[in-house]
Each structure stands twice: as C-alpha cells, then as structure tokens.
Amino acid sequence: QVQLVESGGGLVQAGGSLRLSCAASGSIFNINIMGWFRQAPGKQREMVATISSGSTIYADSIKGRFTISRPDGKNTVYLQMNSLKPEDTAVYYCYVNTVPFWGQGTQVTVSS
C-alpha cells in the first residue's frame, strides 16, 4: 500500500502564495497519476490539478494561478499556488491512482 504525507498548507492573505507537497512511499510502482483535489465546507470534493507522464490537467477556476509539478517523475508532487483568493479556502487532498487514493488533507485558508 502507498503512504502519502502532505505538507505546506496554512493561512495566507489574498494575493499570496503557498506551495503544497505530497510525498508518496510504499508500493509506489502502481502510481501513474498524482494530483490535488480540494473540499470547501459544505461543498463536494473537486479536482484541482493532476499530472500523469508529464501531462497536466487543471480546473478552470485555478488556471494561470496554480502549477502542478512532479520533478523527474519522482513520487513527490507539488502544487504551487499563486494569487490566492478567499474562494480557494479548502482542505487540499493529495491524490494517487491507487489505494489509499487520498492523503490526510492539509488546510489552506485565504483571508480577504
């Protein structure tokens, strides 16, 4: 099984930046897709960005502000978040395409 360790969340003012990281360990040979989802209070979990074999997919709401990366195809994925908005406030979850699928989540709070 894969273990996921996330870090980098926190409180930031609108317009600021944060960088999330997620390190995978264990049975990492099954990982083809890594990414980030988020869930705001009272809302469904939504995809933020994914990366697979260098190809990336972004949600429209964060295009041009967030960048996902997975340097050298290693089992750490990053989410650089710039120009943060209050509506970006959510718990951000690392995603991989194998059990357990989700990390424990890291809170991102953007104040206005």
Secondary structure, 3 states (H helix, E strand, C coil): CEEEEEECCEEEECCCCEEEEEEEEECHHHCCCEEEEEECCCCCCEEEEEEECCEEEECHHHCCCEEEECHHHCCEEEEEECCCCHHHCEEEEEEECCCCCECCCEEEEEEC
